[in-house]
Amino acid sequence: MVSIPDGWITILARFRSVGVVVAASTLGIAVPGPGSGLEPLVGPLVAMLVYTSIRAADVGDVLERPWWLVSAGLIGTFLALPVVAFGVGRAVLPPAALAGVVVVTAGPTTTGSALVWARLSDADVVLTAGITFVTLFLAPVVTPLVITGLLGTGVSLSPVSLLIEVALVVAGGFVLAWIVPAGTVGERGLDRLSLAVIGTLVYVGIATSPFGTAVPADVGRVAVVALCVTVLVLGAATGAAAIPGVGSARGRALFFATGLKNLGVAVVVSGALQAEGVVVAVVTYYVIQQLVAGLVVARS
């Protein structure tokens, strides 16, 4: 039996979040078949991620969070991020891939994984949740305006369907927190559950996307753009952490709440654009931002 040195075990444990995303991405490309069968479970899985964050967060002090930090997060995620992504992407991406990058960056924050990454990195989960949920409620109005302003293409996004989806996911998380007695799942169990769910969501996103017909060079360019933009957001959030009253925990929260975008909303909007290659760009961007987030967790 081959033994693994303790040093390697420590390294593997620290980077398990990255490993989950890489493994799920690889599996989604190599064995996409089960993805369509798992797609109806996406909503309940996200609700489970909300549950794990509710269990770990102290939501009683939500009003103590500085309002200007939430405002800065909203401006960053809905204005600065898509503008920067458009500027970087326009130089290297074909039109369809650029549209995909704009669509995903103009959308709201991803509900579940932003909260989970914040919790696993000891970031301010309450601040992350505050920005995240506000972006979801603003998205039906703001997202189409940003996309139209950058691409010159009108899109429609039903506010009713989005609000219903958000309400079901959030309510599901609170219902689980209510019916599952506190302490039933320990902290380590919550961590493992969260990573398993994130891995499943990444797998489903890739497995149900048309990667088989994608141009590898275009996928590579989108990955580079996504990496550059996400690292820029991380740099800005790290810089904000040096501001008095912010600190590293809130700085990481700003990164997760501002830089991690919602896959489901972006795929819905991509369908309205009806351009081949948009969905692949959206999923590629999503995976890269999750990898960067996993690295942030590993180094926290």
Salt bridges, closest charged atoms under 4 A:
ASP61 OD2 - ARG65 NH1 3.39
ASP124 OD2 - ARG65 NE 2.68
ASP124 OD2 - ARG250 NE 3.41
ASP191 OD1 - ARG119 NH1 2.84
ASP218 OD1 - ARG221 NH1 2.95
